[in-house]
Amino acid sequence: MKIDLDLLTPKQIVEELDKYIVGQTKAKKAVAIALRNRTRRQRLSDEMRDEVAPKNIIMIGPTGVGKTEIARRLSRLCGAPFVKVEATKYTEVGYVGRDVESMIRDLASVSVSMVKTELQEKVREEAEKRAEEALLDLLLPGIGKSPAAPRGGGAQLLRVEQAAPRTEASPSPAQPAASSTREKFREKLRAGELEDKTVEVNVTSNQFPAIEIFSGTSLEELDVNIGNLGNIFGGRKKRKKTTVARARDILLAEEMDKLIDMERVTEQAIKRAEQMGIVFIDELDKIASRQNVSGVDVSREGVQRDILPIVEGSKVHTRYGMIDTSHILFVAAGAFHMSKPSDLIPELQGRFPLRVELQALTSEDFIKILTQPRNALIKQYEELLRTESVELQFDDQAIKRIAEIASDVNSRTENIGARRLHTIMEALLEEVSFTATDIQGQTVTITENYVDERLKDIVEDQDLSRFIL
């Protein structure tokens, strides 16, 4: 659930992250302070606000220790526009691939979607009233609305026009009966008695023409103007038979779109992306140019040079307008086991003044990961097998033994952090998961001896463990 950043103190942000991520207090504190400074900056005078630059962060640590998980949880936690990108997807200008400016376009799209959703909630009540009137028009073709009813104006409805025109001076005696019928149908509609009834509604076709992109031209380069083609090719109405329940959703969506001023949405979204936007760049170490290496690394350094002006502050053209990146917060992460942060170009290093090192996980950390977080691995397996009416229980000694094995295998082979627990748990519970449908109603207790029996051969055979664990 997203929470307004104005209501979150740094301590509360860390507490929220602690629910899902074990350890790494320094990284959590750095991120929490950076987020809080975003709201503090908004309270400054206009002159001072422009002078306060975001303190971008690089998180350094081996794989599987929580760098990406921190980003995932932040995106769910904060109410600011947030986008996570992979540095390895970007290529130097002139190469086929995504250009670095696409990360800002993605941020703009996220911001527009966020603002639009917020405004839709504000007009939902009025939109629901209009959608209800439109549904009644579908269910009762040829019967007019009651004078007191609000005008619907929803999606184009298929109506059967009355054959005999009437004048206002001579109201028909059938009007009170028609109004009574409409109200009866309104009651049934609200009671859910007509949900499965089939109606016919005109909906906007979302089909878009196929466009061929020539070699060397990326979709991002067309992104700015491609939306205008919708006015030429799209926007046509087509008839569609559907249930009342589905028609209500279609009509409600159209009514909310009509009640929302998209110019206002775009204006607010651009401002929010510029002032509160956060971009998380993962795998930054993969574009670091290692010394005395040529060839493909030339492109890596080119990507760094392309990222630099965006982090420094530049204007990026998006389909919604120009976005100034000067006050967007950038958080980068990388393992840096094959390279060092100093291998980045000096200018880019200077734009990430805060460096936080994440620690490798110990067996004690593995025990906490298995049991404490809300999405703890053991809880996940217990719930999965409970769907088959199988109760799974773990002894404390068994959990300790699993953590020891994970730590031992990480020390003898490649250290992949907490991801090692996934491979070990799958190997440990393979037989139980396979036979779950045959042992429904039973309780399976995982003991230390059971762990040793299932994993002993794999752990002792180092060559085998390299392939399996």
C-alpha positions as a Python dict, from the first residue, in 0.01 Angstrom:
ca = {
    (1, 'M'): (0, 0, 0),
    (2, 'K'): (131, 343, -98),
    (3, 'I'): (155, 602, 175),
    (4, 'D'): (189, 977, 136),
    (5, 'L'): (557, 1062, 182),
    (6, 'D'): (461, 1369, 385),
    (7, 'L'): (337, 1135, 657),
    (8, 'L'): (649, 917, 671),
    (9, 'T'): (947, 1001, 893),
    (10, 'P'): (1286, 842, 814),
    (11, 'K'): (1240, 608, 1110),
    (12, 'Q'): (900, 496, 980),
    (13, 'I'): (1041, 436, 632),
    (14, 'V'): (1310, 209, 781),
    (15, 'E'): (1045, 28, 986),
    (16, 'E'): (841, -37, 672),
    (17, 'L'): (1148, -173, 493),
    (18, 'D'): (1234, -390, 795),
    (19, 'K'): (909, -580, 742),
    (20, 'Y'): (1050, -731, 424),
    (21, 'I'): (1428, -683, 423),
    (22, 'V'): (1668, -826, 682),
    (23, 'G'): (1969, -619, 789),
    (24, 'Q'): (2131, -356, 564),
    (25, 'T'): (2053, -76, 811),
    (26, 'K'): (2294, 171, 647),
    (27, 'A'): (2131, 137, 308),
    (28, 'K'): (1783, 171, 456),
    (29, 'K'): (1882, 483, 648),
    (30, 'A'): (2040, 643, 341),
    (31, 'V'): (1733, 579, 130),
    (32, 'A'): (1499, 696, 409),
    (33, 'I'): (1687, 1026, 450),
    (34, 'A'): (1691, 1081, 73),
    (35, 'L'): (1314, 1027, 55),
    (36, 'R'): (1247, 1254, 352),
    (37, 'N'): (1462, 1527, 200),
    (38, 'R'): (1226, 1524, -98),
    (39, 'T'): (939, 1641, 123),
    (40, 'R'): (1161, 1879, 321),
    (41, 'R'): (1265, 2047, -3),
    (42, 'Q'): (901, 2113, -96),
    (43, 'R'): (862, 2324, 219),
    (44, 'L'): (1144, 2563, 129),
    (45, 'S'): (1106, 2900, -40),
    (46, 'D'): (1102, 2895, -419),
    (47, 'E'): (1452, 3043, -441),
    (48, 'M'): (1608, 2796, -197),
    (49, 'R'): (1414, 2501, -339),
    (50, 'D'): (1582, 2538, -677),
    (51, 'E'): (1925, 2538, -514),
    (52, 'V'): (1882, 2210, -323),
    (53, 'A'): (1998, 1928, -548),
    (54, 'P'): (1908, 1563, -477),
    (55, 'K'): (2180, 1354, -313),
    (56, 'N'): (2196, 1056, -544),
    (57, 'I'): (2295, 719, -396),
    (58, 'I'): (2496, 418, -513),
    (59, 'M'): (2429, 92, -326),
    (60, 'I'): (2724, -145, -350),
    (61, 'G'): (2709, -507, -246),
    (62, 'P'): (2712, -869, -368),
    (63, 'T'): (2411, -1014, -542),
    (64, 'G'): (2121, -1136, -332),
    (65, 'V'): (2172, -907, -31),
    (66, 'G'): (1869, -681, -83),
    (67, 'K'): (1961, -399, -324),
    (68, 'T'): (1684, -465, -574),
    (69, 'E'): (1443, -564, -297),
    (70, 'I'): (1487, -221, -139),
    (71, 'A'): (1388, -66, -470),
    (72, 'R'): (1084, -292, -507),
    (73, 'R'): (958, -210, -160),
    (74, 'L'): (1020, 163, -205),
    (75, 'S'): (809, 164, -521),
    (76, 'R'): (518, 11, -326),
    (77, 'L'): (574, 232, -24),
    (78, 'C'): (612, 582, -158),
    (79, 'G'): (347, 787, -326),
    (80, 'A'): (599, 948, -560),
    (81, 'P'): (653, 855, -926),
    (82, 'F'): (900, 568, -920),
    (83, 'V'): (1056, 365, -1200),
    (84, 'K'): (1314, 84, -1184),
    (85, 'V'): (1536, 34, -1487),
    (86, 'E'): (1825, -195, -1581),
    (87, 'A'): (2141, -18, -1693),
    (88, 'T'): (2227, -316, -1917),
    (89, 'K'): (1928, -240, -2143),
    (90, 'Y'): (2073, 87, -2262),
    (91, 'T'): (2318, 132, -2546),
    (92, 'E'): (2533, 413, -2672),
    (93, 'V'): (2380, 653, -2924),
    (94, 'G'): (2420, 497, -3268),
    (95, 'Y'): (2372, 140, -3145),
    (96, 'V'): (2045, -51, -3173),
    (97, 'G'): (1871, -64, -2835),
    (98, 'R'): (1702, 160, -2580),
    (99, 'D'): (1832, 512, -2539),
    (100, 'V'): (1884, 635, -2184),
    (101, 'E'): (1620, 908, -2214),
    (102, 'S'): (1355, 635, -2219),
    (103, 'M'): (1390, 604, -1840),
    (104, 'I'): (1252, 958, -1806),
    (105, 'R'): (974, 881, -2053),
    (106, 'D'): (884, 579, -1840),
    (107, 'L'): (883, 800, -1531),
    (108, 'A'): (652, 1047, -1704),
    (109, 'S'): (410, 768, -1797),
    (110, 'V'): (408, 640, -1438),
    (111, 'S'): (341, 991, -1308),
    (112, 'V'): (53, 1048, -1551),
    (113, 'S'): (-103, 715, -1457),
    (114, 'M'): (-69, 798, -1087),
    (115, 'V'): (-228, 1144, -1115),
    (116, 'K'): (-504, 1015, -1342),
    (117, 'T'): (-593, 741, -1092),
    (118, 'E'): (-610, 995, -809),
    (119, 'L'): (-840, 1228, -1003),
    (120, 'Q'): (-1057, 937, -1116),
    (121, 'E'): (-1126, 850, -754),
    (122, 'K'): (-1247, 1206, -693),
    (123, 'V'): (-1504, 1189, -975),
    (124, 'R'): (-1599, 824, -927),
    (125, 'E'): (-1928, 903, -749),
    (126, 'E'): (-2051, 1130, -1028),
    (127, 'A'): (-1928, 884, -1293),
    (128, 'E'): (-2116, 599, -1125),
    (129, 'K'): (-2439, 799, -1141),
    (130, 'R'): (-2389, 869, -1510),
    (131, 'A'): (-2297, 508, -1582),
    (132, 'E'): (-2614, 394, -1408),
    (133, 'E'): (-2827, 619, -1626),
    (134, 'A'): (-2647, 491, -1934),
    (135, 'L'): (-2711, 131, -1828),
    (136, 'L'): (-3081, 204, -1782),
    (137, 'D'): (-3087, 348, -2134),
    (138, 'L'): (-2943, 19, -2257),
    (139, 'L'): (-3190, -192, -2063),
    (140, 'L'): (-3492, 22, -2152),
    (141, 'P'): (-3450, 142, -2510),
    (142, 'G'): (-3714, 390, -2613),
    (143, 'I'): (-3804, 487, -2255),
    (144, 'G'): (-3678, 832, -2165),
    (145, 'K'): (-3510, 938, -1845),
    (146, 'S'): (-3697, 1081, -1554),
    (147, 'P'): (-3676, 1462, -1545),
    (148, 'A'): (-3488, 1454, -1213),
    (149, 'A'): (-3232, 1205, -1332),
    (150, 'P'): (-2883, 1341, -1400),
    (151, 'R'): (-2776, 1340, -1761),
    (152, 'G'): (-2560, 1041, -1842),
    (153, 'G'): (-2377, 1135, -2157),
    (154, 'G'): (-2176, 815, -2135),
    (155, 'A'): (-2064, 585, -2414),
    (156, 'Q'): (-2275, 597, -2726),
    (157, 'L'): (-2580, 381, -2659),
    (158, 'L'): (-2788, 185, -2904),
    (159, 'R'): (-3139, 315, -2854),
    (160, 'V'): (-3466, 247, -3029),
    (161, 'E'): (-3613, 589, -3101),
    (162, 'Q'): (-3985, 630, -3042),
    (163, 'A'): (-4183, 627, -3362),
    (164, 'A'): (-4433, 896, -3267),
    (165, 'P'): (-4286, 1235, -3172),
    (166, 'R'): (-4450, 1414, -2884),
    (167, 'T'): (-4476, 1780, -2810),
    (168, 'E'): (-4397, 1938, -2476),
    (169, 'A'): (-4741, 2093, -2465),
    (170, 'S'): (-4919, 1755, -2464),
    (171, 'P'): (-4737, 1514, -2229),
    (172, 'S'): (-4821, 1151, -2285),
    (173, 'P'): (-5007, 959, -2013),
    (174, 'A'): (-4749, 682, -2068),
    (175, 'Q'): (-4471, 898, -1919),
    (176, 'P'): (-4552, 826, -1552),
    (177, 'A'): (-4563, 453, -1630),
    (178, 'A'): (-4232, 475, -1816),
    (179, 'S'): (-4078, 660, -1524),
    (180, 'S'): (-4210, 397, -1284),
    (181, 'T'): (-4066, 117, -1500),
    (182, 'R'): (-3728, 292, -1507),
    (183, 'E'): (-3721, 324, -1130),
    (184, 'K'): (-3808, -43, -1088),
    (185, 'F'): (-3521, -137, -1316),
    (186, 'R'): (-3294, 99, -1121),
    (187, 'E'): (-3376, -88, -800),
    (188, 'K'): (-3308, -424, -965),
    (189, 'L'): (-2984, -290, -1108),
    (190, 'R'): (-2864, -170, -767),
    (191, 'A'): (-2970, -501, -611),
    (192, 'G'): (-2753, -692, -859),
    (193, 'E'): (-3046, -880, -1015),
    (194, 'L'): (-2956, -785, -1372),
    (195, 'E'): (-2580, -852, -1370),
    (196, 'D'): (-2597, -1146, -1614),
    (197, 'K'): (-2840, -983, -1857),
    (198, 'T'): (-2692, -921, -2202),
    (199, 'V'): (-2685, -570, -2345),
    (200, 'E'): (-2526, -412, -2651),
    (201, 'V'): (-2295, -119, -2612),
    (202, 'N'): (-2080, 86, -2850),
    (203, 'V'): (-1718, 87, -2737),
    (204, 'T'): (-1414, 262, -2872),
    (205, 'S'): (-1191, 32, -3072),
    (206, 'N'): (-837, 22, -2933),
    (207, 'Q'): (-688, -146, -3236),
    (208, 'F'): (-375, 31, -3354),
    (209, 'P'): (-220, 0, -3699),
    (210, 'A'): (97, -205, -3733),
    (211, 'I'): (400, 17, -3780),
    (212, 'E'): (728, -106, -3917),
    (213, 'I'): (1037, 34, -3746),
    (214, 'F'): (1339, 49, -3971),
    (215, 'S'): (1679, -72, -3856),
    (216, 'G'): (1855, 177, -3633),
    (217, 'T'): (1532, 349, -3529),
    (218, 'S'): (1405, 276, -3179),
    (219, 'L'): (1043, 296, -3070),
    (220, 'E'): (1142, 565, -2818),
    (221, 'E'): (1233, 798, -3105),
    (222, 'L'): (877, 763, -3235),
    (223, 'D'): (727, 778, -2888),
    (224, 'V'): (670, 1152, -2885),
    (225, 'N'): (450, 1176, -3195),
    (226, 'I'): (308, 828, -3227),
    (227, 'G'): (12, 909, -3004),
    (228, 'N'): (-120, 1155, -3263),
    (229, 'L'): (-177, 870, -3508),
    (230, 'G'): (-461, 750, -3285),
    (231, 'N'): (-677, 1036, -3412),
    (232, 'I'): (-630, 912, -3768),
    (233, 'F'): (-660, 537, -3726),
    (234, 'G'): (-832, 486, -3393),
    (235, 'G'): (-1131, 625, -3210),
    (236, 'R'): (-1390, 432, -3408),
    (237, 'K'): (-1688, 281, -3231),
    (238, 'K'): (-1789, -81, -3260),
    (239, 'R'): (-2085, -273, -3128),
    (240, 'K'): (-2022, -524, -2856),
    (241, 'K'): (-2257, -757, -2675),
    (242, 'T'): (-2170, -802, -2312),
    (243, 'T'): (-2322, -853, -1969),
    (244, 'V'): (-2453, -569, -1756),
    (245, 'A'): (-2166, -623, -1510),
    (246, 'R'): (-1905, -576, -1784),
    (247, 'A'): (-2099, -293, -1948),
    (248, 'R'): (-2100, -106, -1616),
    (249, 'D'): (-1718, -119, -1605),
    (250, 'I'): (-1692, 1, -1967),
    (251, 'L'): (-1935, 288, -1913),
    (252, 'L'): (-1779, 385, -1581),
    (253, 'A'): (-1432, 404, -1737),
    (254, 'E'): (-1560, 623, -2021),
    (255, 'E'): (-1751, 850, -1786),
    (256, 'M'): (-1448, 900, -1562),
    (257, 'D'): (-1235, 984, -1865),
    (258, 'K'): (-1491, 1244, -1971),
    (259, 'L'): (-1500, 1403, -1626),
    (260, 'I'): (-1121, 1433, -1609),
    (261, 'D'): (-931, 1720, -1768),
    (262, 'M'): (-629, 1547, -1928),
    (263, 'E'): (-448, 1878, -1968),
    (264, 'R'): (-466, 1923, -1593),
    (265, 'V'): (-353, 1562, -1542),
    (266, 'T'): (-53, 1613, -1768),
    (267, 'E'): (42, 1941, -1603),
    (268, 'Q'): (31, 1792, -1253),
    (269, 'A'): (209, 1474, -1364),
    (270, 'I'): (502, 1659, -1519),
    (271, 'K'): (542, 1874, -1209),
    (272, 'R'): (528, 1569, -982),
    (273, 'A'): (781, 1378, -1193),
    (274, 'E'): (1021, 1674, -1188),
    (275, 'Q'): (991, 1750, -817),
    (276, 'M'): (932, 1408, -658),
    (277, 'G'): (1036, 1152, -923),
    (278, 'I'): (1270, 867, -830),
    (279, 'V'): (1466, 655, -1078),
    (280, 'F'): (1633, 335, -958),
    (281, 'I'): (1914, 223, -1193),
    (282, 'D'): (2003, -141, -1129),
    (283, 'E'): (2315, -324, -1250),
    (284, 'L'): (2515, -2, -1282),
    (285, 'D'): (2839, -200, -1249),
    (286, 'K'): (2768, -375, -1582),
    (287, 'I'): (2833, -51, -1772),
    (288, 'A'): (3154, 32, -1578),
    (289, 'S'): (3455, 22, -1809),
    (290, 'R'): (3727, -199, -1666),
    (291, 'Q'): (4080, -72, -1712),
    (292, 'N'): (4298, -205, -1996),
    (293, 'V'): (3997, -363, -2168),
    (294, 'S'): (3889, -254, -2514),
    (295, 'G'): (3618, -357, -2757),
    (296, 'V'): (3270, -382, -2615),
    (297, 'D'): (3365, -164, -2317),
    (298, 'V'): (3376, 136, -2548),
    (299, 'S'): (2996, 113, -2571),
    (300, 'R'): (2971, 81, -2192),
    (301, 'E'): (3154, 408, -2145),
    (302, 'G'): (2927, 562, -2407),
    (303, 'V'): (2623, 464, -2201),
    (304, 'Q'): (2778, 635, -1900),
    (305, 'R'): (2831, 951, -2103),
    (306, 'D'): (2468, 940, -2215),
    (307, 'I'): (2341, 889, -1859),
    (308, 'L'): (2555, 1174, -1725),
    (309, 'P'): (2353, 1472, -1863),
    (310, 'I'): (2028, 1318, -1740),
    (311, 'V'): (2166, 1279, -1386),
    (312, 'E'): (2326, 1624, -1399),
    (313, 'G'): (2002, 1783, -1509),
    (314, 'S'): (1869, 1824, -1860),
    (315, 'K'): (1540, 1857, -2043),
    (316, 'V'): (1396, 1539, -2192),
    (317, 'H'): (1119, 1547, -2450),
    (318, 'T'): (831, 1308, -2370),
    (319, 'R'): (487, 1265, -2524),
    (320, 'Y'): (349, 1469, -2233),
    (321, 'G'): (592, 1758, -2272),
    (322, 'M'): (942, 1858, -2158),
    (323, 'I'): (1066, 1722, -1826),
    (324, 'D'): (1354, 1879, -1636),
    (325, 'T'): (1561, 1610, -1461),
    (326, 'S'): (1753, 1849, -1234),
    (327, 'H'): (1564, 1746, -918),
    (328, 'I'): (1485, 1382, -992),
    (329, 'L'): (1642, 1148, -736),
    (330, 'F'): (1860, 873, -884),
    (331, 'V'): (1941, 563, -681),
    (332, 'A'): (2185, 321, -844),
    (333, 'A'): (2293, -28, -741),
    (334, 'G'): (2552, -279, -848),
    (335, 'A'): (2754, -575, -722),
    (336, 'F'): (3086, -431, -848),
    (337, 'H'): (3258, -768, -809),
    (338, 'M'): (3419, -751, -1155),
    (339, 'S'): (3469, -376, -1147),
    (340, 'K'): (3487, -89, -897),
    (341, 'P'): (3287, 232, -856),
    (342, 'S'): (3610, 412, -949),
    (343, 'D'): (3587, 250, -1294),
    (344, 'L'): (3290, 475, -1371),
    (345, 'I'): (3378, 799, -1548),
    (346, 'P'): (3471, 1066, -1289),
    (347, 'E'): (3183, 1297, -1381),
    (348, 'L'): (2929, 1023, -1320),
    (349, 'Q'): (3093, 930, -989),
    (350, 'G'): (3057, 1292, -879),
    (351, 'R'): (2684, 1283, -947),
    (352, 'F'): (2639, 998, -699),
    (353, 'P'): (2792, 1152, -385),
    (354, 'L'): (2644, 898, -141),
    (355, 'R'): (2784, 545, -145),
    (356, 'V'): (2639, 274, 76),
    (357, 'E'): (2799, -67, 107),
    (358, 'L'): (2565, -359, 175),
    (359, 'Q'): (2707, -644, 378),
    (360, 'A'): (2719, -1009, 275),
    (361, 'L'): (2458, -1221, 455),
    (362, 'T'): (2552, -1457, 738),
    (363, 'S'): (2380, -1773, 860),
    (364, 'E'): (2207, -1565, 1132),
    (365, 'D'): (2069, -1337, 859),
    (366, 'F'): (1945, -1642, 669),
    (367, 'I'): (1752, -1759, 976),
    (368, 'K'): (1581, -1420, 996),
    (369, 'I'): (1507, -1421, 622),
    (370, 'L'): (1346, -1763, 652),
    (371, 'T'): (1119, -1668, 941),
    (372, 'Q'): (1077, -1294, 1011),
    (373, 'P'): (966, -1096, 702),
    (374, 'R'): (602, -1086, 601),
    (375, 'N'): (694, -1272, 285),
    (376, 'A'): (932, -1515, 463),
    (377, 'L'): (1025, -1815, 252),
    (378, 'I'): (899, -2071, 504),
    (379, 'K'): (563, -1891, 526),
    (380, 'Q'): (535, -1907, 149),
    (381, 'Y'): (588, -2285, 137),
    (382, 'E'): (351, -2341, 430),
    (383, 'E'): (75, -2150, 252),
    (384, 'L'): (141, -2321, -81),
    (385, 'L'): (109, -2669, 67),
    (386, 'R'): (-188, -2567, 278),
    (387, 'T'): (-381, -2528, -48),
    (388, 'E'): (-335, -2906, -84),
    (389, 'S'): (-455, -2961, 279),
    (390, 'V'): (-100, -3047, 388),
    (391, 'E'): (35, -2883, 706),
    (392, 'L'): (406, -2808, 688),
    (393, 'Q'): (602, -2749, 1011),
    (394, 'F'): (969, -2663, 1060),
    (395, 'D'): (1170, -2732, 1375),
    (396, 'D'): (1396, -2452, 1494),
    (397, 'Q'): (1699, -2678, 1450),
    (398, 'A'): (1593, -2757, 1094),
    (399, 'I'): (1573, -2385, 1011),
    (400, 'K'): (1917, -2332, 1166),
    (401, 'R'): (2058, -2620, 962),
    (402, 'I'): (1912, -2481, 636),
    (403, 'A'): (2074, -2143, 710),
    (404, 'E'): (2410, -2310, 784),
    (405, 'I'): (2400, -2504, 459),
    (406, 'A'): (2315, -2190, 260),
    (407, 'S'): (2601, -1999, 418),
    (408, 'D'): (2842, -2291, 364),
    (409, 'V'): (2753, -2337, -4),
    (410, 'N'): (2783, -1961, -65),
    (411, 'S'): (3132, -1964, 85),
    (412, 'R'): (3248, -2261, -128),
    (413, 'T'): (3084, -2165, -457),
    (414, 'E'): (2958, -1840, -604),
    (415, 'N'): (2802, -1619, -335),
    (416, 'I'): (2448, -1545, -454),
    (417, 'G'): (2320, -1428, -116),
    (418, 'A'): (1963, -1500, -10),
    (419, 'R'): (1882, -1649, -350),
    (420, 'R'): (2068, -1958, -233),
    (421, 'L'): (1780, -2024, 6),
    (422, 'H'): (1541, -2065, -287),
    (423, 'T'): (1750, -2342, -443),
    (424, 'I'): (1799, -2519, -111),
    (425, 'M'): (1431, -2502, -15),
    (426, 'E'): (1326, -2639, -353),
    (427, 'A'): (1568, -2931, -324),
    (428, 'L'): (1461, -2993, 36),
    (429, 'L'): (1086, -2994, -28),
    (430, 'E'): (1087, -3152, -372),
    (431, 'E'): (945, -3486, -253),
    (432, 'V'): (681, -3324, -29),
    (433, 'S'): (565, -3094, -310),
    (434, 'F'): (552, -3385, -556),
    (435, 'T'): (344, -3611, -332),
    (436, 'A'): (128, -3339, -169),
    (437, 'T'): (-190, -3456, -343),
    (438, 'D'): (-138, -3809, -204),
    (439, 'I'): (-89, -3703, 159),
    (440, 'Q'): (-376, -3457, 197),
    (441, 'G'): (-484, -3402, 556),
    (442, 'Q'): (-145, -3497, 697),
    (443, 'T'): (114, -3291, 882),
    (444, 'V'): (475, -3301, 759),
    (445, 'T'): (740, -3197, 1012),
    (446, 'I'): (1079, -3091, 876),
    (447, 'T'): (1350, -3185, 1127),
    (448, 'E'): (1725, -3140, 1127),
    (449, 'N'): (1768, -3508, 1038),
    (450, 'Y'): (1531, -3470, 743),
    (451, 'V'): (1733, -3172, 615),
    (452, 'D'): (2057, -3371, 640),
    (453, 'E'): (1906, -3671, 466),
    (454, 'R'): (1774, -3469, 173),
    (455, 'L'): (2078, -3245, 125),
    (456, 'K'): (2372, -3447, 262),
    (457, 'D'): (2490, -3595, -67),
    (458, 'I'): (2453, -3269, -257),
    (459, 'V'): (2637, -3062, 4),
    (460, 'E'): (2924, -3307, 45),
    (461, 'D'): (2979, -3351, -327),
    (462, 'Q'): (3120, -3013, -419),
    (463, 'D'): (3111, -3081, -793),
    (464, 'L'): (2744, -3178, -771),
    (465, 'S'): (2657, -2878, -554),
    (466, 'R'): (2793, -2645, -821),
    (467, 'F'): (2523, -2767, -1058),
    (468, 'I'): (2233, -2821, -815),
    (469, 'L'): (2284, -2564, -541),
}
